[in-house]
Amino acid sequence: MYITVKSIKRNLGFKGIEISDIIIALPLIVMFIVLFCFTPLKTLAVVGLMIGVFCLLPINVSKKNRMYKVLGLIIIFLIREKKYVYQKKG
């Protein structure tokens, strides 16, 4: 008899939050608190928080289940080395 596991990801059981999501969100929260409370850059702090929340949204576009992972894949796709091959007809 075999025991199978659906996923090898460390899931915390709260709407699919993983350890990597928390590691990314903690500096964002600390930076928001510092900017919002101790500097006059309150608008920048709120904008940064909204961008961070947007990046942590779960999506079903690919096997990567958070927006920041998909944005990383898009950036890698756009900046990768492009090789063009031209063929002369005739």
DOBALUM-114094 format. One line per 4 residues: their letters; for each residue x negated, y negated, z of N, C-alpha, C. Coordinates in Angstrom, 3 decimals, decimal comma. Atoms other than C-alpha are relative to their C-alpha. Layout:
REM DOBALUM-114094
A> X Y Z X Y Z X Y Z  ...
//
This chain:
REM DOBALUM-114094
MYIT> -0,839 1,172 0,000 0,000 0,000 0,000 -0,890 -1,244 0,000  0,768 1,226 0,128 -1,334 -3,432 -0,998 0,791 -1,173 0,551  -0,606 1,249 -0,460 -0,666 -6,759 0,609 -0,384 -1,073 -1,005  0,277 1,032 0,998 -0,350 -9,531 -1,943 0,295 -1,374 0,594
VKSI> -0,167 1,371 -0,445 -0,636 -13,243 -1,370 0,399 -0,838 -1,209  -0,454 0,827 1,116 1,228 -15,748 -3,535 -1,067 -0,987 -0,441  0,954 1,048 0,324 -1,457 -18,405 -3,360 -1,147 0,043 0,999  1,140 0,028 -0,906 -4,943 -18,719 -1,945 -0,226 -1,396 0,566
KRNL> 0,122 1,364 -0,508 -4,440 -22,427 -1,228 0,414 -0,028 1,467  -0,377 0,181 -1,399 -4,271 -23,528 2,373 1,164 -0,980 0,057  -1,211 0,797 -0,014 -0,736 -24,767 2,613 0,399 -0,240 1,449  -0,355 0,334 -1,374 0,312 -26,582 5,778 1,473 0,212 0,289
GFKG> -1,402 -0,320 -0,220 3,965 -25,684 5,299 0,921 -1,203 0,023  -0,847 1,186 0,014 5,255 -29,265 5,035 0,051 -0,541 -1,415  -0,217 0,439 1,383 6,495 -29,818 1,483 -1,233 0,198 -0,881  1,127 -0,322 0,869 3,378 -28,239 -0,041 -1,239 -0,825 0,229
IEIS> 1,193 0,797 -0,274 0,806 -30,498 1,618 -1,164 0,940 0,262  1,202 -0,817 -0,156 -2,681 -29,027 1,405 -1,050 -0,777 0,778  1,087 0,617 -0,746 -5,856 -29,731 3,354 -0,676 -1,091 -0,840  0,654 0,991 0,861 -7,389 -31,557 0,368 0,820 -1,283 -0,104
DIII> -0,852 1,189 0,036 -4,383 -33,916 0,266 -0,204 -0,852 1,253  0,214 0,730 -1,250 -4,933 -34,858 3,896 -1,374 -0,650 0,013  1,355 0,552 0,049 -8,662 -35,357 3,353 -0,038 -1,245 -0,888  -0,050 1,162 0,880 -7,876 -37,787 0,523 0,848 -1,115 0,618
ALPL> -0,918 1,009 -0,531 -5,040 -39,567 2,377 -0,541 -0,699 1,247  0,484 0,622 -1,236 -6,871 -40,233 5,670 -0,818 -1,270 -0,241  0,699 1,271 0,250 -9,381 -42,776 4,271 0,914 -1,082 -0,562  -0,959 0,958 0,543 -6,520 -44,420 2,382 0,789 -0,666 1,122
IVMF> -0,760 0,549 -1,120 -4,536 -44,864 5,601 -0,870 -0,921 0,850  0,908 0,833 -0,801 -7,535 -46,188 7,532 -0,299 -1,310 -0,721  0,281 1,211 0,772 -8,365 -48,632 4,730 1,216 -0,935 -0,015  -1,213 0,812 -0,031 -4,737 -49,816 4,636 0,151 -0,717 1,340
IVLF> -0,139 0,607 -1,328 -4,664 -50,410 8,394 -1,012 -1,121 0,198  1,038 1,029 -0,160 -7,962 -52,327 8,347 0,316 -1,223 -0,854  -0,298 1,132 0,885 -6,995 -54,473 5,345 1,254 -0,758 0,440  -1,268 0,639 -0,332 -3,462 -55,148 6,540 -0,067 -0,740 1,338
CFTP> -0,006 0,586 -1,341 -4,235 -55,904 10,182 -1,106 -1,024 0,230  1,151 0,807 -0,379 -7,641 -57,543 10,196 -0,512 -0,937 -1,084  0,428 0,906 1,071 -7,954 -59,430 6,899 1,218 -0,717 -0,572  -1,142 0,683 0,640 -5,817 -61,908 4,958 0,427 0,664 -1,315
LKTL> -0,302 -0,681 1,272 -5,575 -59,375 2,076 1,191 0,954 0,152  -1,161 -0,860 -0,257 -2,130 -58,051 3,010 0,639 0,505 -1,293  -0,580 -0,420 1,276 -0,850 -57,961 -0,568 -0,843 1,092 -0,640  0,892 -1,021 0,544 -3,900 -56,008 -1,726 0,133 1,311 0,763
AVVG> -0,168 -1,203 -0,808 -3,402 -53,580 1,156 1,275 0,751 -0,382  -1,271 -0,635 0,367 0,231 -52,921 0,216 -0,087 0,602 -1,403  0,173 -0,526 1,366 -0,658 -52,496 -3,481 -0,848 1,271 0,033  0,842 -1,191 -0,123 -3,426 -50,053 -2,562 0,747 1,170 0,613
LMIG> -0,805 -1,065 -0,603 -1,034 -48,093 -0,364 0,987 0,577 -1,000  -0,958 -0,491 1,000 1,539 -47,879 -3,161 -0,692 0,856 -1,057  0,753 -0,804 0,972 -1,097 -46,624 -5,618 -0,376 1,344 0,620  0,344 -1,244 -0,683 -2,218 -44,046 -3,049 1,181 0,934 0,148
VFCL> -1,207 -0,821 -0,118 1,332 -42,844 -2,437 0,376 0,567 -1,365  -0,287 -0,478 1,353 1,870 -42,608 -6,213 -0,916 1,169 -0,370  0,950 -1,059 0,340 -1,278 -40,482 -6,557 0,254 1,284 0,782  -0,277 -1,193 -0,790 -0,085 -38,082 -3,853 1,355 0,630 -0,314
LPIN> -1,300 -0,568 0,364 3,296 -37,429 -5,500 -0,173 1,389 -0,600  0,052 -1,319 0,639 3,907 -33,774 -6,339 0,692 -0,041 -1,359  -0,577 -0,030 1,342 4,578 -33,123 -10,021 -0,055 1,429 -0,522  -0,054 -1,334 0,587 5,336 -30,083 -12,137 -0,465 -0,004 -1,446
VSKK> 0,462 0,087 1,378 3,445 -31,041 -15,301 -0,965 1,127 -0,317  0,991 -1,037 0,235 0,674 -28,506 -14,900 -0,215 0,775 1,292  0,317 -0,749 -1,199 -0,853 -26,110 -12,412 -0,599 -0,890 1,081  0,463 0,983 -0,970 -2,436 -29,128 -10,771 1,248 -0,676 0,542
NRMY> -1,302 0,396 -0,510 0,334 -30,152 -8,414 0,054 -1,379 0,633  -0,055 1,371 -0,514 -0,590 -33,689 -7,365 -0,423 -0,958 -1,095  0,244 0,979 1,057 -0,750 -36,823 -9,458 -1,474 -0,374 -0,101  1,408 0,374 0,079 -4,352 -37,642 -8,510 -0,819 1,064 -0,719
KVLG> 0,703 -1,060 0,730 -5,465 -34,272 -9,877 0,236 -0,142 -1,505  -0,322 0,187 1,419 -3,673 -34,909 -13,175 -0,697 -1,250 -0,539  0,703 1,207 0,438 -5,113 -38,448 -13,369 -1,484 0,284 -0,184  1,403 -0,390 0,164 -8,575 -36,956 -12,847 -0,226 0,766 -1,287
LIII> 0,116 -0,746 1,252 -8,009 -34,529 -15,715 0,124 -0,918 -1,218  -0,164 0,938 1,111 -6,837 -37,381 -17,969 -1,263 -0,830 -0,185  1,222 0,804 0,086 -9,909 -39,479 -17,133 -1,145 0,830 -0,566  1,043 -0,882 0,540 -12,242 -36,529 -17,804 0,215 0,216 -1,496
FLIR> -0,307 -0,191 1,414 -10,459 -35,960 -21,128 -0,386 -1,236 -0,818  0,272 1,216 0,748 -10,870 -39,603 -22,151 -1,482 -0,347 -0,093  1,402 0,402 0,010 -14,555 -40,001 -21,237 -0,947 1,113 -0,427  0,882 -1,090 0,403 -15,853 -36,645 -22,434 -0,695 -0,324 -1,327
EKKY> 0,731 0,214 1,247 -18,349 -36,477 -25,278 0,823 0,525 -1,167  -0,804 -0,379 1,163 -16,585 -36,412 -28,600 -0,929 0,314 -1,165  0,792 -0,401 1,155 -18,056 -34,585 -31,572 0,916 0,011 -1,216  -0,778 0,092 1,222 -16,758 -35,424 -35,002 -0,715 0,754 -1,103
VYQK> 0,545 -0,751 1,125 -17,258 -33,158 -37,997 0,702 -0,496 -1,261  -0,554 0,492 1,264 -16,789 -34,638 -41,460 -0,381 0,977 -1,111  0,252 -0,869 1,144 -16,453 -32,501 -44,577 0,396 -0,748 -1,265  -0,283 0,642 1,271 -16,640 -33,786 -48,092 0,792 0,967 -0,870
KG> -0,825 -0,841 0,852 -13,920 -32,444 -50,344 -0,570 -0,030 -1,418  0,402 -0,023 1,394 -14,934 -31,288 -53,764 -1,255 0,725 -0,297
//
